[in-house]
Amino acid sequence: MKRDEAGRTIGIVGSWTDITARKELEARLKEVQQRLLHMATHDPLTDLPNRRLFLDRLELAMARARRYGCGVAVVFLDVDDLKPVNDRYGHPAGDQLLRELARRLRSSVRKSDTVARIGGRSSGSSSATPPGEGT
C-alpha cells in the first residue's frame, strides 16, 4: 500500500503475471503423458491391456486374494488358425477378428476383471473376488 505523510492510504501497488500459456502447456503435457502411458501399456490393435499391464494387474489380484483368502481365476485363450484367415481374407479381416474377440471378451467380464492381449494370438483374463462380493 502507498500512504501519504499522514499515513492515509492513497494507493495500492501490485503486480500480476498472465500464466494462461503456462497452464495450457501443462495441460497439453499432461495429456501427452497420459497418451504415452496408454500406448506403453495397451495393445494398439485391440486397445486391451498388454502383457506388461496384465502381469501387473495379476500381481495385484494375487495380493488381493491373499489378503481376503479367496482365489484368483486366470484364463488364457489362443486363437487357432488365424494365419489361414489372414491368408484367405487379408490382414484387415484377421485384425477385425481380433478386435471383435477383444470386444466380446471385454463385455463378458466384470469391470474389475482384466482382459489383456498377451501376444499375437493370445489373450488372458484375471479375476479375484473377496468373499461376499459376488460375481
N, C-alpha and C positions, 0 to 999 in steps of 0.2 A: 504494500500500500504506500501511496505517496501522501505526505502530510505537509501542511503549511507550518509557519512559525508558531502558531497557536496549538498545533497538534491535531488540527482537524483534518479528516481525510478529504483529499482533493482529487484523488485518482487511484486507479489500480494498475499495477504493472504486471504483465503476464506474458506468457509465450505459448505457442501451440505448434504442433507438428502434425501434418497430414500423414497418417500411417496407412491410408487406404491401399496404396500399391503394395506395401509390405504384407498386409493382411491377405490381399488377393494372391500374392506369390506363395505365401504359406499355405493357403487353401489348395492351390494347384499342386504344390509339392506333396501335400498330404494325399491328394487324390492319386498322384503318380506312384507314391509309395504303396498305397493300397492295391493299385493295379499290378505293380511288380510282385507284391506278396502273393496275390491271387495267381499270377502266372507261374510263380515258383512252386505253388502247392496244388495246382489243379491241372488236369489233362486238357489240352487245348481243343481236342475234338469233341469230347463229351461234357466238358466242364465239371466232371466228377473230381473229387479229391484224388491226388496221385498217390503213388506208393509211399512217399515221404510223409504226407499228411495222414494217410491211413495208418501207418505204423505208430505215429504219434498218438492218434486217437485210440488205437488198440491198446497202447500202454495205459492211457487214461482209463479206458474201460476195465482193464485188468486191475488197476489200482482201486477203482470204484467197487469192483466185485470183491476184492479182498476186504475192503472196508466194511461192506454191507453183508458179506457172507453169501453172495449169490454167484451165479455162473456167468460166463461170457460165451456168447454164440458167435462163431466165425464161420462164414460160408464163402467158399471160393468157387467161381464159375469159370469155365473155359469154353470159349466159342469154337466149336469144331467146324471144319470145312469152310472157314472164311475165305481162304485162298480161291477155291472154285467160284465163290460169289464174286470176288474181285476180278477174276479172270473172265468170267462169263458176262457180267453186267457192268464191270468197271469199278474203280476205286470209289467213286462217289456213291455207288449203291452200297458197297461194303461199309463206308463211313456212315451212311444213313442208317444201316442196320445197327451199327454200334451205338449211334445216338439214340435210336428208338429203344434199344435194350437198356441203355442207361436211364432213359426217361421212365420206362416201365419198372425197373428195379427201384428207382428213387421213389416212385409213387406207391410201392408195395411195402415200404418200411416206415417206421415212426420217424419223426423229425430228429429225434435224439440219436437215431442209428446212423451209421456211416456206410454209404455205398461208395466204393472207390474203383478207379481203373488202375489195376496193379501193373499190367503190362500191355502188350499189343492186343492180345485176345482175352486177357484175364480181368475179372472183376472180383471184388471181395466186399463183404459186409460184416460189420461187427456190432454187437449189442450187449449191454449189461443192464439188467433191471433189478434194482434192490427189492427185497420182499415188500409187498404191499403196494407197489407202484403199478401193477397190472402190466398188460402187454401193449 
